[in-house]
Amino acid sequence: MEDISRRSLMRASLAAAVGAGAVGVASADSHDRATRETDDDDTQTDGAPSVVVGSMKRFSTTAFGAEMTGPYVFEDGSLLHSLQHPSRKNEQPWNRAGIGYYKDFQFDFDGDNDDFEKPDPPEGKEQDFVRSADPKFEMLIQEGDPINGNSERWGITQTPDGVDVTTENFAGTSYGDSGYNPDANHFVATNDDGTEGYLFTNDENSPGNIMRTPLSQNDDGEWEADAENAINTVNTEAFRDIGGTRINCYGDLSPWGTPISSEENYAHPRANLTGTISDIDEAESGEGLRAAAYFWNRPNPSEIQTAVGEYDEVDGWYVQGYWNMVGVEHLAYYLGADPVEAGDGNPVEPIGDEYPNPYRYGYHVDIRNPTAEPEEIEPVKYYVMGRAAWEAPDILPDERTVYGCSDGDSKGIYKFVADRPIPSYDDPMDVAGTLYAPKITNDEASSGKSPAEVPLEVEWLPMGHASNREIESWIAEYDDVTQADYLESHVDDWSEGEDVTEDVLKEADLEVIENGNQDYISDEDIVEWAEQYEERGPDGVDEELRRVPFLETRAAAKEIGGSIEFNKAEGVDSVDDARPGDYIYFGISEFNDDLAGPTNDGGDIALDRVDGGVVYRAELGPRYDVSTLEPVVVGPDFTTEEAVDDVDDSLRNVDNVYVMRDGRVLLCEDGWRGANRSYPNDALYVYEPEDTDRRGPPGGEPPGRDDPPGRGGDRGRGNGNR
């Protein structure tokens, strides 16, 4: 969920030390409003905060230190969500992550917010627990609970030999406590009433996890978890065969009834922020320009930020995404690598036998056969949809069109269109289609006005066409690259097995800074791909360059002029049975940095700053296309001028976006960065559009349904509700 924007670089060293999953706790260790982030020099933006269209009402607040994540509404209207990284100082059970639901409450699905009362802002000890106006939040299962016949613990990954991958057992950096960052929840029902089934919960960690927990509803309407038969799906051989997962964030429930888990791999950027690979090429050096991707297989990779600050040969700079490389060593041990010694600190002895391939992370993961026995679950990564820091996808009912949000600073909102409905392919590795990048085209989008006043007009740039199988074959070419290769490829006269001195590591680092990492796709290939794209179009590039937009999606999109300027695109969703004319919602957690003028002078988007973010909606076109993003909810700007009453009831840093079947939208907060309001807790709001009865044209099937749909598992959705 969390990336580090330039407004938050003061926290960079903290993020590297404890992992992004714990930043919210460390950054929000005080309940005092005076400690929250504001800017005395900033002026309040017009329309910030406001609900531009419709209305909005606070439903609840989560426990102190936690994000509001993973909402799921059951068939009967019950509401469940995660308790992600709460403060360890909270009283039990609110000091441990987990999942729970609001007991004795159901949404009415009548389109308005009269079915619940707004709670008062939490005060004192009320800030330490999940709190709504009336229904009580009841925990169902929590991090570390014994599961699977006591052979596993909920949320904790294991090595192939069954050893828990934790800091107690392995040296190296850790992204966060295993199980401490539960995020998305998707329920696959196994009966027609939707009262029994399996809940799939993401753990935003490295190695990543997807927990499958049996849930059932008793005769009194109470939900119960069966810990005895819960499993960590990634501890199966099928997941290890695809490299496991990394930073499992939000996701979706597919139209064919399977959970989709999105990998939020922040370590994928190659050029910092607004920079391009062409900028590096023209400078003939990567000093000040290279981001984390170049240092993936560096021994002790996350320490590259410290290194560039200490080397006299270069001027230090912020290496975007460096902090997200914590936990890469633990991912290697999950895959079966032999542990290396830590010495006096983090390991610099290179892992040389089994190391994660970076091109295997940053995808949407489809869990086929979700209700089967553990050994029969079939995870599929959709390489064709691009590689990014995916927060979430929204797979439309045509089963072909997918919109995805990539979280973090200077990222994109992408689109993928399959050649035919995805479940119609007998083998998901044969899924083929076209990947698109966004281009914001209206002049007003760079006018400096308030984002509350300006829609964004978007065109879609086709980047390339390929099949899942083709892309996997390209990825496999990098499977044998290890940390030892980082040194052998970039240091004269060093061979695996020799000592790694400070001078050896420094020589490798300086060579990579100067000329790039020779173990992965080269800068020259990316620039050449873009030049051929401009001359011949996306289908005319050389065969060996077709991999570029799929494996280096962000870098490729920026090279061809895509509007890769969004800051923390953290949510996208539409009603499950959406038709042309219905709305799809996009959540942008922060509207600053590359979105805001004058910092983005000359960019496609340059509007006034709103640190609390913006929720957009777009009307789905005849073939589920999107052309205009309309602002509907605008968050607060983090100034000291804000009126507390306004900010207390405003949406601060939207995160997960979840559209219920009556058209209302659950909006979750990830707002630890600030805002001058009276309470520190993240909240859940319910957005009510101006007309919840508004639907697309009646009659007929959605477009693109000519082929038989096929099945990917038990649908378990019921009446189109999630």
C-alpha positions in Angstrom: 0.0 0.0 0.0 2.8 2.4 0.8 5.4 4.1 -1.3 7.6 7.0 -0.4 6.8 10.2 -2.2 9.2 13.1 -2.3 7.2 14.8 0.4 8.0 11.9 2.6 11.7 11.3 2.0 12.5 12.2 5.6 11.1 8.8 6.4 13.2 6.9 3.8 15.8 5.6 6.2 13.1 4.3 8.5 11.3 2.5 5.7 14.5 0.8 4.8 15.1 -0.4 8.3 11.6 -1.8 9.1 10.0 -2.3 5.7 7.2 -0.3 4.2 4.6 -2.5 5.9 5.6 -1.1 9.2 6.0 2.6 8.2 2.5 3.4 9.2 3.2 2.3 12.8 6.5 4.0 13.1 5.3 7.2 11.6 2.1 7.4 13.6 3.5 6.6 17.1 1.8 9.7 18.6 -1.9 10.4 19.0 -1.2 14.1 19.1 -2.5 16.1 16.2 0.4 18.5 16.3 2.8 15.7 15.3 1.0 15.1 12.0 2.4 16.3 8.7 1.4 19.8 7.6 3.1 22.5 5.5 3.2 26.1 6.8 4.2 27.4 3.4 1.4 25.7 1.5 -1.9 27.4 0.8 -5.2 25.6 0.9 -6.4 24.3 -2.5 -9.8 25.3 -3.7 -12.2 22.4 -3.3 -10.0 20.5 -0.9 -11.6 18.8 0.9 -14.9 18.3 -0.8 -17.3 15.8 -2.3 -17.8 17.2 -5.8 -20.6 14.9 -6.8 -22.8 12.8 -4.5 -22.3 12.4 -0.8 -20.1 10.6 1.7 -20.4 9.3 5.2 -17.9 7.8 7.7 -18.7 4.2 8.6 -15.9 3.4 11.0 -12.3 3.9 12.1 -9.6 1.3 12.4 -7.2 0.6 15.3 -4.3 3.1 15.9 -1.4 2.6 13.6 -3.3 0.4 11.1 -4.4 1.1 7.5 -8.0 0.5 6.5 -7.7 -2.3 4.0 -9.3 -5.4 2.5 -13.0 -4.6 2.6 -15.3 -7.4 1.5 -19.1 -7.4 1.6 -20.8 -10.9 1.8 -24.0 -11.9 0.1 -26.0 -11.0 3.2 -24.4 -7.5 3.4 -22.0 -8.4 6.2 -18.8 -6.3 6.1 -15.3 -7.8 6.7 -11.9 -6.1 6.5 -8.3 -6.5 7.5 -6.5 -5.1 10.5 -3.2 -4.3 8.8 0.0 -3.5 10.9 -1.7 -2.0 14.0 0.4 -0.4 16.7 2.1 -3.0 18.9 1.2 -0.7 21.8 -2.5 -1.2 21.4 -4.2 -3.5 23.9 -5.0 -7.1 22.8 -6.3 -8.1 20.4 -5.8 -4.8 18.6 -2.0 -5.1 18.7 -1.9 -8.1 16.3 -2.9 -8.0 12.6 -5.7 -10.1 11.4 -9.2 -10.1 9.8 -12.6 -9.5 11.3 -16.1 -8.4 10.6 -18.8 -6.1 12.0 -21.1 -8.4 14.0 -24.9 -8.0 13.7 -24.6 -5.5 10.8 -25.6 -5.9 7.1 -25.8 -3.3 4.3 -29.3 -3.0 2.9 -28.3 -2.6 -0.7 -30.9 0.0 -1.3 -28.5 2.6 -2.6 -28.4 5.1 0.2 -26.5 5.5 3.5 -29.4 5.4 5.8 -28.5 1.9 6.8 -25.8 3.0 9.3 -25.0 5.8 11.7 -21.9 7.9 11.5 -19.7 7.5 14.5 -18.2 10.5 16.3 -14.5 11.0 15.9 -12.6 8.6 18.2 -11.1 10.1 21.4 -8.7 8.7 23.9 -8.7 4.9 24.2 -11.3 4.8 21.4 -8.4 5.3 19.0 -6.9 2.0 20.0 -9.5 -0.3 18.5 -11.8 -0.7 15.4 -14.8 1.4 16.1 -18.1 2.1 14.4 -21.3 3.8 15.7 -23.0 0.6 16.7 -21.9 -2.8 15.4 -18.9 -4.3 17.1 -15.9 -5.5 15.2 -15.0 -9.1 15.9 -11.7 -10.7 15.0 -11.8 -14.0 13.2 -8.1 -15.0 12.8 -4.8 -13.2 13.5 -1.2 -13.3 12.5 0.7 -16.3 13.8 -2.3 -18.3 14.8 -1.7 -22.1 14.4 -3.3 -23.4 11.2 -3.3 -26.5 8.9 -3.2 -29.0 11.7 -0.7 -27.0 13.6 1.9 -27.4 10.8 1.8 -23.7 9.8 1.1 -20.3 11.3 -1.3 -17.9 9.7 0.6 -15.5 7.4 4.0 -17.0 7.8 5.9 -18.4 4.8 8.2 -21.4 5.0 11.2 -22.8 3.2 10.8 -26.0 1.1 11.9 -27.9 4.2 9.1 -26.3 6.4 11.2 -23.7 8.3 9.5 -20.4 9.0 11.0 -17.6 7.0 11.5 -15.1 9.8 14.3 -12.9 11.2 14.7 -15.4 14.1 15.7 -18.1 11.6 17.4 -16.2 8.8 19.8 -13.3 8.4 19.1 -10.5 6.0 16.6 -7.8 5.8 12.8 -8.3 6.4 10.1 -6.3 4.8 7.9 -6.7 7.9 6.7 -9.3 10.4 5.1 -12.2 8.5 1.4 -12.0 8.7 1.5 -8.4 10.0 0.3 -6.8 6.7 -2.9 -8.6 5.7 -4.6 -6.6 2.9 -7.1 -7.8 0.3 -9.8 -10.3 1.1 -11.8 -12.2 -1.5 -14.4 -14.8 -0.6 -15.1 -17.8 -2.8 -18.4 -19.4 -1.7 -18.9 -23.1 -1.9 -22.7 -23.1 -1.4 -25.5 -21.2 -3.2 -26.4 -19.1 -0.1 -22.8 -17.7 0.2 -22.6 -18.7 3.8 -19.7 -21.1 3.4 -16.5 -20.9 1.5 -12.9 -19.8 1.6 -11.5 -16.4 2.3 -8.3 -15.5 0.5 -6.2 -12.8 2.3 -3.1 -11.2 0.9 -0.1 -10.6 3.1 1.9 -7.6 1.9 5.3 -8.9 2.6 8.5 -10.4 1.0 8.2 -13.3 0.5 4.5 -12.6 -0.1 1.6 -14.7 1.1 -2.0 -15.5 0.3 -3.8 -17.2 3.2 -6.8 -19.4 2.5 -9.2 -19.5 5.5 -12.4 -21.5 5.6 -15.3 -19.3 6.8 -18.9 -20.2 7.6 -21.9 -18.5 8.9 -23.8 -20.2 11.8 -27.6 -20.1 12.3 -27.3 -16.9 14.3 -25.7 -15.1 11.4 -22.2 -15.1 13.0 -19.1 -15.7 11.0 -16.6 -18.3 12.2 -13.1 -19.1 10.9 -11.8 -22.7 10.7 -8.1 -22.2 11.6 -7.5 -26.0 11.7 -8.0 -26.2 7.9 -6.6 -22.8 6.9 -3.4 -22.8 4.8 -0.7 -20.5 3.5 -1.2 -21.2 -0.2 2.3 -20.0 -1.1 3.9 -22.9 0.9 2.7 -25.2 -1.9 5.0 -26.5 -4.6 2.8 -24.9 -7.3 3.5 -21.4 -6.0 7.3 -22.1 -5.5 7.4 -23.2 -9.2 6.4 -19.7 -10.3 8.9 -18.0 -7.9 6.4 -17.5 -5.1 4.9 -14.0 -4.7 6.1 -10.6 -3.4 4.3 -7.8 -1.7 0.7 -9.1 -2.2 -1.4 -6.0 -1.9 -5.0 -5.6 -3.1 -6.6 -7.5 -6.0 -10.0 -8.5 -7.4 -12.4 -11.4 -7.6 -12.5 -12.3 -11.3 -15.8 -12.7 -13.3 -15.0 -16.4 -13.5 -15.0 -16.7 -9.7 -11.3 -16.8 -8.8 -9.2 -14.6 -6.4 -6.8 -12.2 -8.1 -3.8 -11.2 -5.9 -1.7 -8.2 -7.1 2.0 -7.9 -6.5 3.0 -4.4 -5.4 6.7 -4.6 -6.4 8.0 -1.1 -5.8 11.5 -2.2 -6.6 10.8 -2.3 -10.4 11.6 1.4 -11.3 14.7 1.9 -13.5 14.7 5.7 -13.9 14.0 7.9 -10.9 10.6 9.7 -10.7 10.0 11.6 -14.0 13.3 10.5 -15.5 13.6 8.3 -18.6 16.1 5.8 -19.8 16.8 8.3 -22.6 17.9 10.8 -20.0 20.4 8.3 -18.7 21.6 7.6 -22.2 22.1 11.2 -23.0 23.9 11.9 -19.7 26.2 8.9 -20.4 25.9 8.0 -16.7 23.2 7.0 -14.3 24.5 9.2 -11.5 21.4 10.8 -9.9 19.1 9.0 -12.3 19.1 5.3 -11.6 16.4 3.7 -9.4 16.3 0.4 -7.5 15.9 -2.1 -10.4 19.5 -1.9 -11.3 20.6 -3.1 -7.9 18.2 -6.0 -7.4 20.9 -8.7 -7.3 23.4 -6.6 -5.4 24.5 -8.3 -2.1 22.6 -6.5 0.6 20.5 -4.7 -2.1 18.6 -2.2 0.1 21.9 -0.7 1.3 22.5 0.9 -2.1 20.9 4.1 -0.7 23.5 4.3 2.0 26.3 3.5 -0.4 25.5 6.2 -2.9 25.4 8.7 -0.1 28.9 7.6 1.1 30.8 7.2 -2.2 33.0 10.2 -2.9 32.9 9.4 -6.7 29.2 10.3 -7.0 26.8 12.9 -5.6 24.2 11.1 -3.5 20.6 10.9 -4.6 17.3 9.2 -3.7 17.3 5.8 -5.3 13.6 5.3 -5.9 12.3 2.0 -4.6 15.5 1.0 -2.8 13.6 0.4 0.5 11.4 -2.2 -1.2 14.4 -4.5 -1.7 14.3 -5.4 1.9 13.2 -9.0 2.1 14.6 -10.1 -1.2 17.1 -12.3 0.7 14.2 -13.9 2.6 12.5 -14.5 -0.7 15.6 -16.4 -1.8 15.4 -18.6 1.3 11.7 -19.3 0.7 12.8 -20.6 -2.7 15.4 -22.9 -1.2 18.7 -20.9 -1.3 21.4 -21.9 1.1 21.6 -19.2 3.9 24.7 -17.0 4.1 26.3 -15.6 7.2 25.3 -12.1 8.3 28.7 -11.3 9.9 28.5 -7.9 11.7 25.4 -6.8 9.9 23.4 -7.7 6.9 24.9 -10.3 4.6 27.4 -9.1 1.9 28.4 -12.7 1.1 26.5 -13.2 -2.2 23.7 -15.7 -2.5 24.9 -17.8 -5.5 22.7 -20.9 -5.7 19.1 -19.7 -5.8 18.1 -16.1 -6.2 14.8 -14.5 -7.2 14.4 -13.4 -10.8 13.1 -9.8 -10.7 11.1 -10.3 -13.8 8.9 -12.9 -11.9 7.4 -10.3 -9.6 5.0 -7.4 -10.2 2.0 -9.2 -11.7 -1.6 -10.0 -11.1 -1.9 -13.6 -9.8 -5.0 -15.7 -10.6 -5.6 -18.5 -8.1 -7.3 -21.2 -10.3 -9.1 -24.1 -8.6 -9.4 -22.0 -5.4 -11.6 -24.5 -3.5 -9.5 -27.6 -4.4 -7.1 -29.5 -2.1 -4.0 -27.5 -1.4 -1.8 -29.5 -3.9 -4.4 -28.9 -6.7 -4.5 -25.1 -6.4 -3.1 -23.6 -9.6 -1.6 -20.1 -9.4 -1.2 -18.2 -12.7 0.7 -14.9 -13.2 -0.7 -12.7 -15.9 2.6 -11.5 -17.4 0.6 -10.1 -20.4 -1.0 -7.4 -18.1 2.4 -5.8 -17.5 4.9 -5.5 -14.6 4.4 -2.8 -12.0 3.8 -2.1 -8.4 0.2 -3.3 -8.7 -2.2 -2.2 -6.1 -5.2 -3.6 -7.8 -6.9 -4.6 -11.1 -10.5 -4.4 -12.1 -11.4 -7.1 -14.5 -14.6 -6.1 -16.4 -17.5 -8.4 -17.2 -16.4 -8.9 -20.9 -13.6 -11.0 -19.3 -11.2 -9.3 -21.6 -10.7 -5.7 -20.4 -8.6 -5.0 -17.3 -7.6 -1.7 -15.7 -4.8 -1.7 -13.2 -3.3 0.9 -10.8 0.4 0.9 -10.0 1.1 2.4 -6.6 3.9 4.8 -5.8 5.4 8.0 -7.1 5.4 8.7 -10.8 3.5 5.5 -11.8 0.8 4.6 -14.3 -2.8 3.5 -14.7 -2.6 0.8 -17.3 -5.1 -1.1 -19.5 -5.0 -4.6 -21.0 -7.4 -6.1 -23.5 -7.3 -9.9 -24.2 -7.9 -11.2 -27.7 -10.9 -13.2 -26.4 -12.4 -13.9 -22.9 -9.7 -15.0 -20.6 -11.4 -18.1 -19.2 -12.1 -19.3 -22.8 -8.4 -20.3 -23.1 -7.9 -23.9 -22.2 -4.5 -23.1 -20.8 -4.1 -19.6 -19.1 -0.5 -19.5 -20.4 -2.0 -19.0 -23.9 -3.9 -15.8 -22.8 -2.8 -13.2 -25.3 -3.7 -9.5 -25.7 -2.5 -5.9 -25.9 -1.1 -3.8 -23.1 -1.8 0.0 -23.1 -0.3 3.0 -21.3 -2.3 6.2 -20.6 -1.8 9.6 -22.2 -3.6 12.6 -20.7 -4.5 14.9 -23.6 -6.5 17.9 -22.4 -4.6 21.2 -21.9 -6.6 22.0 -18.8 -5.0 19.1 -17.1 -1.8 21.1 -16.9 -3.4 24.5 -16.1 -2.5 24.7 -12.4 -6.2 24.7 -11.4 -7.7 22.7 -8.5 -8.1 19.0 -9.4 -11.6 19.4 -8.0 -12.5 21.4 -11.1 -10.7 19.5 -13.9 -11.5 16.2 -15.5 -8.6 14.3 -17.1 -9.1 13.2 -20.7 -7.2 10.0 -21.5 -6.1 8.2 -24.6 -4.6 4.7 -24.6 -1.2 4.0 -26.2 -0.8 0.4 -27.4 2.6 -0.8 -26.1 2.7 -4.3 -27.5 0.9 -7.7 -28.0 2.1 -11.0 -26.7 0.9 -14.2 -25.0 1.5 -15.3 -21.4 3.6 -18.2 -22.6 5.8 -16.0 -24.8 6.5 -13.6 -21.9 7.3 -16.5 -19.5 9.9 -17.8 -21.9 11.6 -14.3 -22.0 11.5 -14.2 -18.1 13.0 -17.6 -17.8 16.2 -16.4 -19.5 17.0 -14.5 -16.3 16.3 -17.3 -13.8 19.9 -18.2 -13.2 21.1 -14.7 -12.3 22.3 -14.4 -8.7 24.0 -12.0 -6.4 27.4 -13.5 -7.4 26.7 -12.4 -10.9 26.3 -8.8 -9.8 30.0 -8.9 -8.8 31.3 -11.1 -11.6 29.6 -9.0 -14.2 30.8 -5.7 -12.9 34.1 -6.2 -11.2 37.4 -7.0 -12.9 39.2 -10.1 -11.6 36.5 -11.3 -9.1 35.2 -14.8 -9.1 32.5 -16.5 -7.0 33.9 -17.9 -3.8 36.3 -15.0 -3.3 35.9 -12.6 -0.4 33.6 -9.6 -0.9 35.4 -6.6 0.5 34.1 -3.1 0.6 36.3 -2.2 -2.4 34.8 -5.1 -4.4 31.2 -4.1 -3.7 32.1 -0.4 -4.4 33.6 -1.2 -7.8 30.5 -3.1 -8.8 28.2 -0.4 -7.6 30.1 2.4 -9.4 30.1 0.3 -12.6 26.4 -0.3 -12.4 25.8 3.4 -11.7 27.8 4.4 -14.7 26.8 1.8 -17.3 23.8 -0.1 -15.9 23.3 -3.7 -14.7 24.5 -6.1 -17.5 22.6 -9.0 -16.0 19.2 -7.8 -17.1 17.5 -5.9 -19.9 19.9 -3.2 -21.1 19.3 0.6 -21.3 20.2 0.3 -25.0 17.4 -2.2 -25.6 14.8 0.0 -24.0 15.9 3.1 -26.0 16.1 1.1 -29.2 12.6 -0.4 -28.6 11.2 3.1 -28.2 12.9 4.4 -31.4 11.5 1.4 -33.4 8.1 1.9 -31.8 8.0 5.5 -33.1 9.1 4.4 -36.6 7.2 1.2 -37.0 4.5 1.1 -34.4 4.2 -1.5 -31.5 3.9 -4.5 -33.8 6.9 -3.6 -36.0 9.7 -3.8 -33.4 12.4 -6.4 -33.7 11.5 -9.8 -32.2 14.1 -9.6 -29.5 12.7 -6.2 -28.3 9.1 -7.3 -27.9 9.8 -8.2 -24.3 10.6 -4.6 -23.3 7.0 -3.2 -22.6 6.0 -6.3 -20.7 9.1 -6.7 -18.5 10.0 -3.0 -18.2 6.5 -1.6 -18.4 7.1 1.7 -16.6 10.3 2.5 -18.4 8.8 1.7 -21.8 5.7 3.7 -21.2 7.7 6.8 -20.3 9.9 6.4 -23.4 6.9 6.7 -25.7 5.3 9.7 -23.9 2.9 7.9 -21.6 1.5 10.0 -18.7 3.4 8.0 -16.0 2.8 10.8 -13.5 0.2 9.5 -11.1 1.2 9.5 -7.5 0.0 6.4 -5.6 -2.8 5.1 -7.8 -4.2 2.8 -5.1 -7.7 1.7 -6.1 -9.8 0.7 -9.0 -13.2 -1.0 -9.1 -16.7 -1.1 -10.7 -19.9 -3.0 -9.9 -19.4 -6.7 -10.6 -22.0 -6.8 -13.4 -21.0 -3.5 -14.9 -22.3 -2.6 -18.3 -21.4 0.3 -20.7 -22.7 3.4 -19.1 -21.8 2.3 -15.5 -19.0 3.9 -13.6 -15.5 2.7 -12.8 -13.7 4.4 -9.9 -10.0 5.2 -9.5 -8.4 6.2 -6.2 -5.3 8.5 -6.3 -4.0 8.6 -2.8 -1.8 11.7 -3.1 -2.2 14.5 -5.7 1.3 16.1 -5.4 4.8 15.6 -6.7 4.5 14.7 -10.5 0.8 15.6 -10.6 1.2 19.1 -9.2 2.4 22.3 -10.7 4.8 23.9 -10.6 6.8 20.8 -9.6 5.6 19.2 -12.8 5.9 22.1 -15.1 5.8 20.8 -18.6 4.1 17.6 -17.6 0.8 16.3 -18.9 -0.8 16.8 -15.5 0.0 19.9 -13.4 -2.8 21.0 -11.1 -2.9 22.4 -7.6 -1.6 20.2 -4.9 -4.0 18.1 -2.8 -1.9 15.9 -0.4 -5.0 13.9 0.7 -5.7 12.6 -2.9 -8.6 12.4 -5.3 -11.2 9.8 -6.2 -12.1 9.8 -9.9 -14.8 8.0 -11.8 -15.2 7.2 -15.5 -18.1 6.2 -17.5 -17.5 2.8 -19.2 -17.8 3.1 -23.0 -19.4 0.7 -25.5 -16.5 -1.8 -25.2 -15.6 -1.0 -21.6 -13.2 1.8 -22.8 -12.5 4.8 -20.5 -11.9 8.3 -21.9 -12.6 10.8 -19.1 -11.7 10.7 -15.4 -14.1 12.9 -13.5 -13.2 14.0 -9.9 -15.9 13.1 -7.4 -14.1 13.1 -3.9 -11.2 15.4 -3.1 -9.2 15.0 0.1 -7.7 17.6 2.3 -4.5 19.4 1.6 -2.0 19.1 4.5 -1.8 22.8 5.4 -2.1 24.4 8.8 -5.0 26.5 7.5 -7.5 23.6 7.4 -10.6 23.8 9.5 -10.6 20.7 11.8 -14.4 20.1 11.3 -13.9 19.8 7.5 -10.9 17.5 7.8 -12.5 15.3 10.4 -15.1 14.2 7.9 -13.0 14.2 4.8 -11.3 11.3 2.9 -7.6 11.3 3.7 -5.4 9.4 1.2 -7.8 6.9 -0.4 -6.6 3.4 -0.6 -8.8 0.4 -1.5 -11.9 1.2 -3.5 -14.8 -1.3 -3.4 -18.0 -0.9 -5.3 -21.0 -2.6 -3.8 -23.8 -4.1 -5.9 -26.1 -1.1 -5.2 -23.6 1.3 -6.7 -22.3 2.7 -3.4 -18.5 2.8 -3.0 -16.4 1.8 0.1 -13.4 4.1 0.3 -10.6 3.1 2.6 -7.9 5.4 4.0 -4.1 5.0 4.2 -3.5 8.4 5.7 -0.6 8.1 8.2 1.2 10.8 6.3 -0.8 13.6 7.9 -3.7 16.0 7.8 -4.7 18.4 10.4 -7.7 16.6 11.9 -8.5 15.7 15.4 -7.8 11.9 15.3 -5.0 9.9 13.8 -6.9 6.8 12.8 -7.6 5.7 9.2 -11.3 5.5 8.4 -13.8 3.7 6.1 -16.2 5.9 4.2 -19.2 5.0 2.1 -19.6 7.2 -1.0 -23.2 7.5 -2.3 -23.4 8.7 -6.0 -26.0 11.2 -6.9 -28.1 8.5 -8.5 -27.4 4.9 -7.4 -30.1 3.7 -9.8 -28.2 4.9 -12.8 -27.2 1.9 -15.0 -26.1 1.3 -18.5 -28.5 0.6 -21.4 -30.7 -2.4 -20.7 -30.9 -5.7 -22.6 -28.3 -7.8 -24.3 -25.0 -9.4 -23.2 -22.0 -7.2 -22.5 -19.7 -6.9 -25.5 -17.0 -9.4 -26.1 -19.0 -12.5 -25.0 -19.1 -14.3 -28.4 -16.8 -17.1 -27.2 -17.8 -19.6 -24.5 -16.8 -18.3 -21.1 -15.3 -21.4 -19.7 -14.7 -21.8 -15.9 -11.7 -21.2 -13.7 -13.2 -22.6 -10.4 -16.3 -22.3 -8.3 -17.9 -18.9 -9.0 -19.3 -18.4 -5.5 -20.3 -14.8 -6.2 -24.1 -14.9 -6.0 -26.2 -12.1 -7.5 -23.1 -10.2 -8.7 -22.1 -9.2 -5.2 -18.7 -9.5 -3.8 
